[in-house]
Amino acid sequence: MRAFIRTRGFHVAPDLCAWARPMVVLLLFIGPVAPGLRAQDSTAAPAQEGLRWGRMTAHSEVEFGWRQLFLGGNRDLYRSHVNLDEGLRLFGLSVISRYPENTGPLFDVLTYRMASWGGDPHNTMSLRVEKRGLYRFDFGYSRIVYYNFLPTFANPLLSGGERLGQHSRDAARRRSEYRLTLFPDAKFRIHLGYERNAQFGRAFTTFPIGLDEFVLLDPPRTTTNEYRIGVDVQLGRWHVLVEQGFRAFKNDIHTSQPEGTINLGNSRNPANPTSANPQQILLQTFARDSGIRGLVPTTRMGLQGHVHRTLMLSGRFAYSDSSVDVTRQERAIGNLFDLSVLRYVTAQTSTSLAHASRPTALADASVNYRPHRRLTITNTAQFHHFTIAGEVRTRTEQQLGADLRGALPPPPARLVVESLDARTSVDSFFNRLEGTVELTPRLTLRAGHRFTHRRVTLWRPEMTDREASELNAHAILGGLSLRLSPAFRLFSEFERGSSDRVFTRVTPSRFTRLRARAHYRPTPALTLGLQLLVTDARNPNPLVGNVRRNRGLTLTTLWTPGEHIALSLNYTRTDITSTILFLHPRLRTVETSRYVSDENFVDGDLTIAPLRNLRLALGYSLVNAQGTLPLNVHRPRGMIAYTFPKRFTWSVGWHWYGYNQKGFALEDYRAHTVTSSLKIAF
């Protein structure tokens, strides 16, 4: 299995091209010369007015350059955290074309933008075309690369030198969206939309059976297509919105093991070594094909308007009836062990068919009443209902081998047919009443109450009665806004709530939360800020014992004495403690899990413009964490930029990333990135 992991690992460190470093030198050292020569040729040109083509005027900017990476340590963890590689990049491109006074034949304004193309993990592109009073078209595209490789997380083979995380992922998600609005300035507007979201790449997963787990290839392949059509109408004081949407998604995954590979799993020892017939657990062949198809039609309606100058009403209703069908076929050959029959298994095939549906209805309404200019009363109510109904049928055939004594008792084969039908219904009601009163021009008080009711009903065919559970939760709200002087402002929010029972293990049944913010501006050039967060939550259930304590403090400073200098300083301290009870999977005893985070975060940036066209920037970020996950993260950075007359800006930037996790040196990395870019405006 070790060879399988090595041959199937994510090899993402290509060799540098021979011309890479000379090009870096070219950009870093002669980068400012070429734009300077071109700028000298255009010193006699008039002020930049954009490019003209007939009556259309276009303004454009393009920024491109080279990023060089110097990396030491764990490359995979660097990619999981930062994932900025080296090479030629298009950092930004923008084009804005317009006709004067909206007189274009096909469009009045066209805006096109691109950012971070050429190999960065996040690429974006957008386009807007608009004709005044007739249409507005928007297109957006993004590509995000998710690289997740944590070698020490739940890796049973780490002590043997295997650094591949058994649930690693290197996948990309592409999202494109099209929106068309007809008659955008009229009282009757039509909206059309289409969105596509797809994910693909490589990943690993594990197949557990009996006494072992086996690492397998599990590449994701998901696609979602969504269509929307709606109308937006203004009827006097009322604004009405009606929209119909359809979402179709599919997920096709082929989980497999390469042919000819002998997979020994995570356990290198024979199964049941104390038995009379210990044998090595292994997997020779594995293939699983899973197909998921789903459809979600959704209807949305909204209404908002003023009944009176002191009274505003708004409401929303949404209904969807989603359905999903799942098929799964699985085949495994090897020497496996089934704990349910205490026998070795030489071959196993399994087939599953499943169907589920979830009708959902959501309705809410809000009333905003202002009987006096200093008094505002708001009430928001929401009702949410959904039912999850599903059924699954599974058929498993096994070829049985010897038992723990080495004998071959009958039968030689085993057939297991399983079925499950279940229905879960959830009804929830939420109401929030809040009042705000301005006692003086400097003091505003806020108070309110929030009530939540949930009822969950579970039903299965073997149950004689439905199993129901209810929860009622109340919370009091308070807050104030105080302006002691034109330079000092204080905001605070307080919330305290409780429920009559434990709903989930991580949802607190009792909690207290306090937030406070203060802003002080003693001079026009200096701004000081403070933020405070205090949270206490608990689940006083003997089977849960969840207690959480969170303290947070943030201090900010912004100093801008003039146009040529700016200083920003930030400090954040976080103190989190959380405990919860859990059942030990092997000892079958109740244990306590405790998480502690004592974290300090410091960040500072200094920007200086000693000359009219020269800008310097220095910064530093530091994370120091103690507790369950002790680590240090350093990130100094610097940048120099020079703007030549008229059109050109040349810049060089440097970032350093230093990651150190105490006790896990194999995860540490140190990386420098040097970026040189040229921005041209025309």
C-alpha positions in Angstrom: 0.0 0.0 0.0 2.9 2.3 0.6 4.0 2.0 -3.0 0.4 2.7 -4.1 0.4 5.9 -2.0 3.7 7.1 -3.4 2.7 6.4 -7.0 -0.7 8.0 -6.6 0.4 11.1 -4.6 -0.1 14.6 -5.8 3.1 15.5 -7.6 2.7 19.3 -7.9 6.3 20.6 -7.8 7.4 20.9 -11.5 11.0 21.6 -12.3 11.8 25.2 -13.1 12.3 26.2 -16.7 15.8 27.2 -17.7 14.6 30.7 -18.6 12.7 31.4 -15.4 15.4 33.1 -13.4 16.7 35.2 -16.2 13.2 36.5 -16.8 12.9 37.4 -13.1 16.1 39.4 -13.3 14.9 41.1 -16.4 11.6 42.2 -14.8 13.2 43.2 -11.5 16.1 45.3 -12.7 15.2 46.7 -16.1 11.4 46.8 -15.5 11.5 50.5 -14.6 13.6 51.4 -17.6 11.3 50.4 -20.5 8.3 52.2 -19.2 10.4 55.2 -18.5 11.6 55.3 -22.2 8.0 55.0 -23.4 6.9 57.7 -21.0 9.5 60.1 -22.3 8.2 59.6 -25.8 4.7 60.6 -24.6 5.6 63.6 -22.4 4.2 65.9 -25.0 0.9 64.1 -25.3 -2.2 65.6 -23.8 -3.8 64.4 -20.6 -5.1 60.8 -20.8 -8.6 60.8 -22.1 -8.9 57.1 -23.2 -9.0 55.6 -26.6 -11.7 56.8 -29.0 -13.4 54.8 -31.7 -16.0 57.0 -33.3 -18.2 58.3 -30.5 -17.2 55.5 -28.1 -14.5 56.1 -25.5 -12.6 53.3 -23.8 -10.4 53.3 -20.7 -8.3 50.3 -20.0 -5.7 49.0 -17.5 -3.6 45.9 -17.7 -1.2 44.6 -15.0 1.1 41.7 -15.7 4.3 40.4 -14.2 6.3 37.5 -12.7 6.1 35.9 -9.3 9.1 33.9 -8.1 8.7 31.4 -5.2 11.5 30.2 -2.9 10.1 27.5 -0.7 11.6 25.3 2.0 9.8 22.8 4.2 6.5 21.1 3.6 5.3 22.1 0.2 1.9 20.4 0.6 1.0 22.3 3.7 2.1 25.5 2.0 -0.3 24.7 -0.9 -3.0 24.0 1.6 -2.6 27.4 3.3 -1.3 29.8 0.6 -1.0 28.0 -2.8 0.7 30.8 -4.7 3.1 29.4 -7.2 5.6 31.0 -9.5 5.4 32.0 -13.1 4.1 34.7 -15.5 0.8 36.2 -14.3 -1.9 38.5 -15.5 -2.8 40.3 -12.2 -5.5 42.4 -13.6 -7.2 43.7 -16.7 -10.1 46.1 -17.0 -11.8 47.7 -20.0 -14.6 50.3 -19.7 -16.2 51.5 -22.9 -19.1 54.0 -23.0 -21.0 56.2 -25.4 -21.7 59.8 -24.4 -25.2 60.5 -23.1 -26.3 56.9 -23.6 -26.4 57.1 -27.4 -24.8 53.8 -28.3 -26.5 51.7 -31.0 -26.2 48.3 -29.2 -24.9 49.3 -25.7 -24.2 52.4 -23.7 -21.7 51.0 -21.2 -19.5 47.9 -21.4 -17.3 46.8 -18.5 -14.9 43.9 -18.6 -12.5 42.8 -15.8 -10.1 39.9 -15.2 -8.0 39.1 -12.1 -5.3 36.6 -11.1 -4.9 34.6 -14.3 -2.0 32.4 -15.3 -1.8 29.8 -12.5 -3.1 31.4 -9.3 -5.7 29.3 -7.3 -8.4 31.9 -7.6 -9.3 33.4 -11.1 -12.2 35.8 -11.7 -13.7 37.4 -14.8 -16.8 39.6 -15.1 -18.6 41.4 -17.9 -21.4 43.9 -17.8 -23.2 45.2 -20.9 -25.9 47.8 -20.5 -28.3 49.7 -22.7 -30.1 52.5 -20.7 -33.8 51.6 -20.2 -33.6 48.4 -22.4 -31.4 45.8 -20.8 -28.6 45.0 -18.4 -26.5 41.8 -18.9 -24.0 40.5 -16.4 -21.7 37.6 -16.7 -19.4 36.3 -14.0 -16.8 33.5 -13.9 -14.6 32.2 -11.1 -12.3 29.2 -10.7 -11.1 28.2 -7.2 -8.6 25.4 -6.5 -9.1 23.6 -3.3 -5.9 21.9 -2.2 -6.3 20.1 1.2 -3.3 18.1 2.4 -2.8 17.9 6.2 -0.3 15.1 6.8 -0.8 14.7 10.5 -4.5 14.7 10.6 -6.0 11.2 11.2 -3.1 9.6 9.4 -2.4 6.1 11.0 0.6 5.6 8.7 2.5 8.8 9.7 4.8 7.0 12.1 5.9 4.7 9.3 6.9 7.7 7.1 3.8 8.1 5.0 2.9 11.7 4.8 -0.1 11.5 2.4 -3.3 12.4 4.2 -5.8 9.6 3.6 -8.5 12.2 2.8 -6.5 14.6 0.7 -8.0 16.6 -2.1 -6.8 18.5 -5.1 -9.9 19.8 -6.8 -11.0 22.8 -8.8 -14.5 24.4 -8.8 -15.7 26.4 -11.7 -18.6 28.7 -11.4 -20.3 30.8 -14.2 -23.3 32.9 -13.9 -25.4 34.8 -16.5 -28.0 37.4 -15.6 -30.3 39.4 -17.9 -32.6 42.2 -16.7 -35.0 43.6 -19.3 -36.3 47.2 -18.8 -34.1 47.8 -15.7 -35.4 51.3 -15.1 -39.1 50.6 -15.6 -41.7 49.7 -13.1 -42.1 46.3 -14.7 -38.8 44.3 -14.9 -38.0 40.8 -16.2 -35.2 38.8 -14.8 -33.5 35.8 -16.4 -30.6 33.9 -15.0 -28.5 30.8 -15.4 -25.7 29.4 -13.2 -23.4 26.5 -13.6 -21.2 25.1 -10.9 -18.8 22.2 -11.5 -16.1 20.5 -9.4 -13.5 18.1 -10.7 -10.0 16.8 -9.6 -8.4 14.2 -7.5 -9.0 12.9 -4.0 -8.5 10.0 -1.6 -10.9 8.3 0.7 -10.9 5.2 2.9 -12.9 2.0 2.7 -13.5 0.5 6.2 -14.5 -3.1 6.6 -14.0 -5.4 9.6 -10.7 -4.7 11.3 -9.0 -2.4 8.7 -9.3 0.6 6.4 -8.0 0.9 2.8 -7.0 4.1 1.0 -8.7 4.4 -2.4 -8.9 6.9 -5.3 -12.1 9.0 -5.0 -12.0 11.8 -7.6 -15.0 14.3 -7.3 -17.2 15.0 -10.3 -20.1 17.2 -9.5 -22.2 19.5 -11.7 -25.0 21.9 -10.8 -27.2 23.8 -13.3 -29.7 26.4 -12.1 -32.2 28.3 -14.1 -34.2 31.3 -12.9 -37.0 33.5 -14.4 -38.8 36.3 -12.5 -40.6 39.6 -12.7 -40.2 42.7 -10.5 -43.2 45.1 -10.4 -43.6 48.4 -8.7 -47.3 49.1 -7.9 -47.6 52.4 -6.3 -46.1 52.1 -2.8 -45.7 48.3 -3.2 -42.8 46.3 -4.6 -43.7 42.8 -5.8 -41.3 40.1 -6.8 -42.1 36.6 -8.2 -39.4 34.2 -9.3 -39.3 30.5 -10.4 -36.1 28.5 -10.3 -35.0 25.0 -11.2 -31.8 23.5 -10.0 -30.5 20.2 -11.3 -27.4 18.5 -9.9 -25.5 15.3 -10.5 -22.6 13.6 -8.7 -20.7 10.8 -10.4 -17.9 9.2 -8.4 -15.8 6.2 -9.4 -14.0 5.0 -6.3 -11.3 2.5 -7.2 -8.0 0.9 -6.6 -5.5 0.5 -9.5 -5.5 -3.0 -11.0 -2.6 -5.2 -9.9 -2.2 -3.4 -6.6 -2.1 -5.3 -3.3 -3.6 -3.0 -0.7 -2.5 -4.0 2.8 -4.6 -1.3 4.5 -3.7 0.7 7.6 -3.0 -2.4 9.8 0.2 -4.2 8.9 -0.4 -7.0 11.4 -2.5 -10.1 10.6 -6.1 -10.0 11.7 -6.8 -11.6 15.1 -3.2 -12.5 15.9 -4.2 -14.5 19.0 -6.7 -16.7 17.1 -5.9 -20.2 15.8 -6.0 -18.9 12.2 -4.5 -15.4 11.9 -4.4 -14.1 8.3 -3.2 -10.9 6.7 -6.1 -8.6 5.7 -5.6 -7.3 2.1 -7.6 -5.8 -0.8 -6.8 -6.9 -4.3 -9.6 -5.3 -6.3 -12.1 -2.6 -5.5 -14.5 -0.6 -7.7 -17.5 1.5 -6.6 -19.7 3.6 -8.9 -22.0 6.1 -7.3 -24.5 8.2 -9.2 -26.6 10.9 -7.7 -29.3 12.9 -9.6 -31.3 15.6 -8.0 -33.9 18.3 -9.0 -34.9 21.3 -6.9 -37.8 23.5 -8.3 -38.2 26.6 -6.2 -40.9 29.3 -6.2 -40.2 32.6 -4.4 -42.5 35.6 -3.8 -41.8 38.8 -2.1 -43.8 41.9 -1.1 -42.7 45.2 0.4 -44.3 48.6 0.8 -45.4 51.5 3.0 -49.0 51.4 4.3 -48.4 54.8 5.9 -45.4 57.0 6.3 -45.0 55.5 9.8 -45.7 51.9 8.9 -43.8 49.6 6.5 -44.7 45.9 5.8 -42.6 43.2 4.1 -43.2 39.6 3.5 -41.6 36.6 1.7 -42.7 33.1 0.8 -40.7 30.3 -0.8 -41.5 26.8 -1.6 -39.3 24.0 -3.0 -39.9 20.3 -3.5 -36.5 18.7 -4.0 -35.9 15.1 -4.9 -32.8 12.9 -5.2 -32.1 9.4 -6.6 -28.9 7.5 -5.7 -27.5 4.3 -7.3 -24.4 2.5 -6.0 -22.6 -0.6 -7.2 -19.6 -1.9 -5.3 -17.2 -4.9 -5.8 -14.3 -5.9 -3.6 -12.0 -8.9 -3.8 -9.3 -9.8 -1.3 -9.0 -11.3 2.1 -11.3 -9.2 4.3 -12.9 -9.9 7.7 -16.6 -9.3 8.6 -17.2 -8.8 12.3 -20.9 -9.5 12.0 -20.2 -13.2 11.2 -16.6 -13.5 12.5 -15.4 -15.0 9.2 -13.0 -14.0 6.4 -14.5 -12.7 3.2 -12.8 -13.4 -0.2 -15.3 -11.5 -2.4 -18.1 -9.0 -1.8 -20.6 -7.3 -4.1 -23.2 -4.7 -3.1 -25.9 -2.8 -4.9 -28.0 0.0 -3.4 -30.9 2.1 -4.7 -32.2 5.1 -2.7 -34.7 7.9 -3.2 -35.3 10.9 -1.0 -37.5 14.0 -1.1 -37.6 17.2 0.8 -40.6 19.6 0.4 -39.8 22.9 2.1 -42.0 25.9 2.8 -40.7 29.2 4.3 -42.8 32.3 5.1 -41.8 35.4 7.0 -43.3 38.8 7.6 -41.8 42.0 9.1 -43.5 45.1 10.4 -41.7 48.4 11.0 -43.7 51.0 12.9 -42.3 54.5 13.7 -45.0 56.4 15.6 -42.5 59.0 16.7 -39.2 60.2 15.1 -37.4 58.9 18.1 -39.2 55.6 18.5 -39.1 52.5 16.2 -40.8 49.2 16.8 -40.0 46.2 14.6 -41.5 42.7 14.7 -40.3 39.8 12.5 -42.0 36.4 12.4 -40.9 33.4 10.4 -42.3 29.9 9.8 -40.3 27.1 8.4 -41.4 23.6 7.6 -39.7 20.7 5.8 -40.1 17.0 5.6 -37.3 14.6 4.6 -38.7 11.2 3.4 -36.4 8.6 2.1 -36.0 4.9 1.4 -33.0 2.8 0.6 -32.6 -0.9 -0.5 -29.3 -2.6 -0.3 -28.3 -6.1 -1.5 -24.9 -7.6 -0.4 -23.4 -10.9 -1.5 -20.3 -12.3 0.2 -18.1 -15.3 -0.5 -17.1 -16.5 2.9 -13.8 -18.1 3.9 -12.4 -19.6 7.1 -13.4 -18.6 10.6 -11.1 -17.8 13.5 -10.4 -21.5 14.1 -9.3 -22.1 10.5 -12.4 -24.2 9.6 -14.7 -23.7 6.6 -18.1 -24.1 8.1 -21.2 -23.7 5.9 -22.5 -21.8 4.2 -19.9 -20.8 1.7 -21.9 -17.7 0.6 -24.0 -15.1 2.4 -26.8 -12.9 1.1 -27.9 -9.8 3.1 -30.8 -7.7 2.0 -31.4 -4.5 4.0 -34.1 -1.8 3.7 -34.8 1.4 5.5 -37.7 3.8 5.3 -37.8 6.9 7.4 -39.6 10.3 7.5 -38.5 13.3 9.5 -40.6 16.5 9.8 -39.4 19.7 11.2 -41.6 22.7 12.1 -40.1 25.9 13.5 -41.5 29.3 14.4 -39.4 32.3 15.1 -40.5 35.7 16.3 -38.3 38.8 17.2 -39.8 41.9 18.7 -37.5 44.9 19.1 -37.8 48.5 20.0 -35.4 51.4 19.6 -35.7 54.7 21.3 -33.6 57.8 20.9 -33.5 59.3 24.4 -31.2 62.1 23.4 -29.4 63.0 20.2 -26.4 61.3 21.8 -28.0 58.2 23.4 -30.1 55.5 21.8 -31.3 52.4 23.6 -32.5 49.1 22.1 -34.4 46.2 23.8 -36.2 43.1 22.5 -37.2 39.5 22.9 -36.7 36.5 20.6 -38.8 33.3 20.8 -38.1 30.1 18.9 -40.2 27.0 18.8 -39.1 23.7 17.1 -40.9 20.4 16.7 -39.2 17.4 15.2 -41.2 14.3 14.3 -39.6 11.0 13.3 -41.4 8.0 11.8 -40.3 4.6 10.6 -42.5 1.6 9.5 -41.6 -0.5 12.6 -42.8 2.3 14.9 -46.3 2.2 16.4 -46.3 5.9 17.2 -44.5 8.8 15.8 -41.6 10.0 17.9 -41.8 13.8 18.6 -39.5 16.2 20.3 -40.2 19.9 21.0 -38.0 22.8 22.0 -38.9 26.3 23.2 -36.2 28.9 23.5 -36.3 32.5 24.8 -33.7 35.3 24.6 -33.7 38.9 25.8 -31.9 41.5 23.7 -30.4 44.8 24.6 -28.1 47.4 23.3 -27.1 51.1 23.3 -25.4 53.6 21.1 -23.7 56.4 22.9 -21.9 59.5 21.5 -20.1 61.3 24.3 -18.6 63.8 21.9 -18.1 64.2 18.1 -14.9 62.2 18.5 -16.1 59.3 20.7 -18.8 56.7 20.0 -19.7 53.5 21.8 -21.9 50.7 20.6 -22.9 47.6 22.7 -25.1 44.6 22.3 -26.3 42.1 24.9 -28.0 38.8 24.5 -29.0 36.2 27.0 -31.1 33.1 26.2 -32.1 29.6 27.3 -34.1 26.6 26.1 -36.2 24.1 27.9 -34.1 21.1 26.6 -31.0 20.1 24.8 -31.7 20.0 21.0 -28.3 19.0 19.7 -25.0 18.3 21.3 -23.4 21.5 20.0 -26.4 23.9 20.3 -26.3 25.6 23.7 -29.3 25.5 25.9 -28.0 28.5 27.9 -25.9 31.3 26.6 -24.8 34.8 27.3 -23.2 37.1 24.6 -21.9 40.6 24.9 -20.4 42.7 22.1 -19.0 46.2 22.4 -17.4 48.6 20.0 -15.8 52.0 20.6 -14.4 54.5 18.1 -12.3 57.5 19.2 -11.0 60.1 16.8 -9.1 62.8 18.8 -7.7 64.4 15.7 -8.6 64.2 12.0 -5.4 62.1 11.4 -5.8 59.6 14.3 -8.6 57.0 14.8 -8.6 54.5 17.6 -10.9 51.5 17.8 -11.8 48.8 20.4 -13.9 45.7 20.0 -14.9 43.3 22.9 -16.6 39.9 22.7 -17.7 37.8 25.7 -19.6 34.5 25.1 -20.5 31.8 27.6 -22.6 28.8 26.5 -23.4 25.4 28.0 -25.5 22.3 27.7 -26.0 21.1 31.2 -27.0 17.6 30.2 -25.1 14.7 31.9 -24.7 13.0 28.6 -23.4 16.1 26.8 -21.6 18.3 29.2 -20.7 20.9 26.5 -19.3 24.1 28.0 -17.8 26.9 25.9 -16.1 30.1 26.9 -15.0 32.7 24.4 -13.2 36.0 25.1 -12.0 38.3 22.3 -10.4 41.7 22.3 -9.4 43.8 19.3 -7.5 47.1 19.3 -7.0 49.1 16.1 -5.1 52.3 15.2 -5.1 54.3 12.0 -2.8 57.3 11.6 -2.9 59.4 8.5 -1.0 62.7 9.2 -0.9 63.6 5.5 -1.2 62.4 2.0 2.3 60.9 2.1 2.2 58.6 5.1 -0.3 56.1 6.6 0.1 53.7 9.6 -2.3 50.9 10.5 -1.8 48.8 13.7 -4.1 46.0 14.9 -4.0 43.6 17.8 -6.5 40.7 18.5 -6.5 38.4 21.5 -8.7 35.3 21.5 -9.2 33.0 24.5 -11.4 30.0 23.8 -12.1 27.0 26.0 -14.5 24.2 25.0 -15.3 20.8 26.6 -17.7 18.1 25.6 -18.4 14.5 26.6 -18.0 11.6 24.1 -18.1 7.9 24.0 -14.7 6.2 23.5 -15.1 3.9 20.5 -12.9 1.2 21.9 -13.1 1.4 25.6 -16.9 2.2 25.5 -16.4 4.7 28.4 -17.5 8.3 28.6 -14.5 10.6 28.2 -14.0 14.4 28.1 -12.8 16.2 25.0 -11.2 19.6 25.8 -10.2 22.3 23.3 -8.1 25.3 24.3 -7.0 28.2 22.1 -5.0 31.1 23.5 -4.2 33.2 20.4 -2.5 36.6 19.8 -2.7 38.2 16.4 -0.6 41.3 15.5 -0.8 43.1 12.2 0.8 46.4 11.0 1.1 48.3 7.7 3.1 51.4 6.9 2.7 53.3 3.6 5.1 56.1 2.7 5.1 58.3 -0.4 8.4 60.2 -0.2 8.1 61.4 -3.8 5.1 62.3 -5.8 5.2 59.1 -7.9 7.0 56.8 -5.5 5.2 54.7 -2.9 6.7 52.3 -0.3 4.8 49.9 1.9 5.9 47.7 4.7 3.9 45.3 6.8 4.1 42.4 9.3 1.6 39.9 10.6 2.2 37.5 13.5 0.0 34.7 14.9 1.0 33.1 18.2 -1.3 30.4 19.4 -1.0 28.3 22.5 -3.3 25.5 23.7 -4.5 22.5 21.8 -2.8 23.5 18.5 0.3 25.6 19.4 1.8 27.4 16.4 3.5 30.5 15.1 2.8 32.1 11.8 5.0 35.0 10.6 4.2 37.1 7.5 6.4 40.1 6.8 5.9 41.9 3.5 7.1 44.9 1.5 6.3 46.7 -1.7 7.8 49.5 -3.8 5.8 51.2 -6.7 6.8 54.0 -9.0 4.3 55.7 -11.4 5.8 57.1 -14.5 4.1 60.0 -16.3 0.8 59.3 -18.0 0.4 55.6 -18.2 2.9 53.2 -16.4 3.3 51.9 -12.9 6.1 49.5 -12.0 6.1 47.7 -8.7 8.0 45.0 -6.8 6.5 43.1 -3.9 7.9 40.6 -1.4 6.0 38.3 1.0 7.5 35.8 3.5 5.4 33.0 4.9 6.7 31.2 8.0 4.7 28.4 9.6 5.8 26.6 12.7 3.5 24.1 14.5 5.1 23.1 17.8 5.7 19.3 18.1 5.1 18.7 14.3 8.2 19.9 12.5 7.3 18.0 9.4 4.5 20.5 8.8 6.7 23.6 9.0 7.4 25.6 5.9 9.2 28.9 5.0 8.4 30.6 1.7 9.4 33.8 0.0 7.5 35.2 -3.0 8.9 38.1 -5.0 6.6 39.7 -7.5 7.4 42.2 -10.2 4.6 43.8 -12.2 3.9 46.5 -14.7 0.6 48.3 -14.9 -0.3 50.2 -18.1 -3.3 52.5 -18.4 -4.5 53.6 -21.8 
